Amino acid sequence: MGESIVVSDTPVYDERLQVPLRWWSLGVMFLATVWLAVILWIPAALAWTVTGVCVALFALMMISYGSARITVADGLLVAGRARIEARYLGTATALSPEEAWQVAGPKADARAYLLLRPYLRRAVKVEILDPADPVPYWLINTRHAERLVAAISSLTAGPQPATPREQMP
């Protein structure tokens, strides 16, 4: 019989790419301006309704945009909607703000998977080794580049789960 591998439910790395507080403050100031402009020209009830709808849409956009997660756990790297098994991951490199800008801009490969947020300056570049995947690398913005690199490195260095063929006697 083959060895069984115990998979932990606890992530090795987990980060949510929330929008910064300054975006929320700017949005609140803008919405106050909208309310002031609207309240002067239309009846109060309608002005409050318009402003309420704008507030709800703004909050929904901010929460949605800031809901992207980066997780390293259970033999997977998950970045936003994309996920990849550890066996397909190559070298992970923490990039300085200048290097991240270069890789995301002038030196970008159009086939790369990007999880970028304009309010984050650091990034991690992860090579993809899957020959069937046309994506050469993932570029992931993060607040903790070194910790993400360490988590990915521990994921790729650890024991890989056996494929169904390897488990057969």
C-alpha positions in Angstrom: 0.0 0.0 0.0 1.1 3.6 -0.7 1.8 6.2 1.9 -1.1 8.5 2.9 -0.4 12.2 3.0 -2.2 14.2 5.6 -3.3 17.5 4.1 -3.7 20.4 6.5 -6.7 22.7 6.4 -4.5 25.5 7.7 -3.0 27.7 4.9 0.7 28.2 4.9 0.0 31.7 3.5 -3.2 33.6 3.2 -3.6 37.3 2.2 -6.5 39.3 1.1 -5.7 42.2 -1.2 -8.0 44.8 0.5 -8.2 48.3 -0.9 -6.4 50.9 1.3 -8.3 53.1 3.7 -7.4 56.2 1.6 -9.6 54.8 -1.3 -12.5 54.5 1.1 -12.0 58.1 2.4 -11.7 59.5 -1.1 -14.9 57.7 -2.0 -16.8 59.0 1.0 -15.7 62.5 0.2 -16.8 62.1 -3.4 -20.2 60.7 -2.3 -20.7 63.6 0.0 -20.1 65.9 -3.0 -22.6 64.0 -5.0 -25.1 64.3 -2.2 -24.6 68.0 -1.9 -24.9 68.5 -5.7 -28.1 66.4 -5.9 -29.8 67.8 -2.8 -29.7 71.3 -4.2 -31.5 70.4 -7.4 -34.0 67.6 -6.7 -36.4 66.8 -3.8 -34.7 65.5 -0.7 -36.3 62.0 -0.8 -35.0 61.5 -4.3 -31.6 63.0 -3.5 -31.2 60.6 -0.5 -32.3 57.6 -2.8 -29.8 58.6 -5.5 -27.0 59.0 -2.9 -28.0 55.7 -1.2 -27.7 53.8 -4.5 -24.3 55.5 -5.2 -23.1 54.5 -1.7 -24.2 50.9 -2.2 -22.6 50.7 -5.6 -19.3 52.2 -4.3 -19.2 49.8 -1.3 -19.9 46.8 -3.6 -17.1 47.8 -6.0 -14.6 48.3 -3.2 -15.4 45.1 -1.5 -15.4 43.1 -4.8 -12.1 44.6 -6.0 -10.5 44.1 -2.6 -11.7 40.5 -2.2 -8.9 38.9 -4.2 -7.0 36.4 -2.1 -3.6 34.7 -2.3 -3.5 31.4 -0.6 -0.8 28.7 -0.4 -2.2 25.5 1.1 -2.9 21.9 0.5 -0.5 21.6 -2.4 -2.0 24.6 -4.3 -1.2 28.2 -5.0 -4.4 30.2 -5.4 -4.2 33.8 -6.6 -7.5 35.4 -7.3 -9.6 33.0 -9.4 -6.6 31.0 -10.6 -5.1 28.0 -8.9 -2.2 25.7 -9.7 -0.7 22.6 -8.2 2.7 22.8 -6.5 4.2 20.3 -9.0 3.8 22.9 -11.8 5.5 25.7 -9.9 9.0 26.8 -10.6 11.1 29.5 -8.9 9.3 32.2 -6.9 11.1 35.5 -6.8 10.3 38.6 -4.7 10.5 41.7 -6.8 11.3 45.2 -5.7 8.8 48.0 -6.7 11.0 48.9 -9.7 11.4 45.2 -10.8 7.6 44.6 -10.4 6.9 47.7 -12.6 9.3 46.5 -15.3 7.8 42.9 -15.3 4.2 44.2 -15.3 5.0 46.8 -18.0 7.9 47.1 -20.5 9.2 43.6 -19.9 5.8 41.9 -19.6 4.9 38.7 -21.4 1.3 38.9 -22.7 0.7 35.3 -21.9 1.5 35.8 -18.2 -1.2 35.5 -15.5 -1.4 38.8 -13.6 -3.0 39.6 -10.2 -2.1 43.2 -9.9 -3.5 46.0 -7.7 -2.3 49.6 -8.3 -2.1 50.3 -4.5 0.5 47.5 -4.0 4.1 48.1 -5.2 5.7 44.7 -4.4 5.2 41.6 -6.4 6.2 37.9 -6.6 7.0 36.3 -9.9 6.3 32.6 -10.0 7.6 30.5 -13.0 5.2 27.9 -14.4 6.7 24.6 -15.4 3.6 22.9 -16.9 4.4 22.1 -20.5 0.7 22.1 -21.4 0.1 25.6 -20.0 1.1 28.5 -22.3 1.4 30.8 -19.2 5.2 31.3 -18.6 4.8 32.9 -15.1 2.4 34.4 -12.6 2.9 38.0 -11.4 1.2 38.5 -8.1 1.1 41.8 -6.2 1.4 41.3 -2.4 2.1 43.2 0.8 4.5 40.5 2.0 6.6 39.4 -0.9 9.3 37.5 1.1 6.7 35.6 3.1 4.8 34.6 0.0 8.1 33.4 -1.6 8.9 31.4 1.5 5.5 29.8 1.5 5.7 28.9 -2.2 9.2 27.5 -1.7 8.1 25.4 1.2 5.2 24.1 -1.0 7.4 23.1 -3.9 10.1 21.6 -1.6 7.6 19.5 0.3 6.4 16.0 -0.6 4.1 16.0 -3.6 0.8 14.1 -3.4 0.8 10.9 -5.3 -1.1 10.8 -8.6 -3.8 8.0 -9.0 -1.4 6.0 -11.2 1.3 6.0 -8.5 -1.2 4.8 -5.9 -2.1 1.7 -7.8 -0.4 -1.6 -6.7 
